[in-house]
Every structure is written in structure tokens, then in C-alpha cells.
Amino acid sequence: MDTDVTQPADTRENNGRVFTIVAFVFAAIAVIFLPIAFGPAGIILGLVGRSKGDRRGGIAAILAAVGMVLGFILGAAVMTALRGS
């Protein structure tokens, strides 16, 4: 009885897909709510997805970093507007 324990490339890519999807969601959340937490979490999850074989994981990590920066800028703008009134 011969059993092969290696996984095909499609299965390996699917293993990382969940991490990548969550990273994309965290990137969007980081723009609006708590960028200091969701930004780094999205970056880490995107990189984990990339290391598990999903090619979009790197893009998710970059978008999480951009979302984090945009979240900081948006938060600063809102705080400035609230102090001005």
C-alpha cells in the first residue's frame, strides 16, 4: 500500500487562501477602525498566506500596510476637525 503524503499545488494554495482573505478584510477595516491593530494583523496574515502558497498574500500584506497608513491619516483628519469646532 503506497500512500503519498505530499499535497498538490492547488491544495497548498487553498490552505493559504483563508489567511489572504482575512488579510484583505483586515486591510479594509484598518482604514476605518483601529488601524494600529488591524493593519499589522493584516500584514502578518497576508505574509502567512503568501508563505502557504497563495500568490495574492503579498498583495494583501501591501494593502494592509496602505490601509493602516490611510487609517492613521483619516483618524488624524477627524481629530483635527473635531478640535477645530
N, C-alpha and C positions, 0 to 999 in steps of 0.2 A: 504494500500500500504506500503510494508516493503522494505526499501532501506538500504543496508549495505554499510557504508562509509569506512570500512576497506579495505586495499589493500592486495592481496595475496603476498606471499613471492617473487614470480617471478617478479611481478611488482615493488616491493620495490628494488630488486636487480638491475633491469633495470634503475631505477632512479639514482642510484649511478654509473652506468657503464660509463656514459658520463664523469663524473669527473675523473674516474680512467683512461680512455683512454687519456684524455688530460694530466693527470699527467705523464703517460708513455711517451708521446710526449715531454713534457717539460723536462723530465729526459734526453732524448736523446739530446735535444737542449742544455741543460746546459753543456754538455761535450765540445761542440764546440763553443758556442756563449753565452756570458754574464751569467756565472754561478751564479753570485750574485743575479740576478733577477729570472732566470728560475728555479734554484734549490729550493729556498724556496716556490715559487709558486707551483711547482710540489709536494712538501711535503704537503702543505696545501690542494691541490686538492685531493691528494691521501687519506689523512685523512678524508676529506669530503665524498669522495666516499665510504670509509670504514664505516663511520657513517650512510650513507644512505643505507647500506645493501650489497654493493659489496665486496665480500671476497678478491678480488685482490687489493683493495685500499691500504692496508697496505704494500703490496709488492711494489706498485707504489711509495709510500712515501719513502720507503727504497732505491729504485733505484734512485729516485730523489736526495736523500742525497748523494749517491755514485757518481752520475753524477756530482753533484756540486763540490765535492772534486776532482774528476778527472779533471774537467774543470779548477779548480784553479791550479792543478799540471801541466796540459798541457799549460796553459797560462804562468805560471812561466818559464817552459822549453823553450817556444817560445821566451819570452822576454830575457832570458839569452842567447839564441843562437843569437838573433838579436844584442845584445850589444857586443857579442864577435867578430862579424865580422866587 
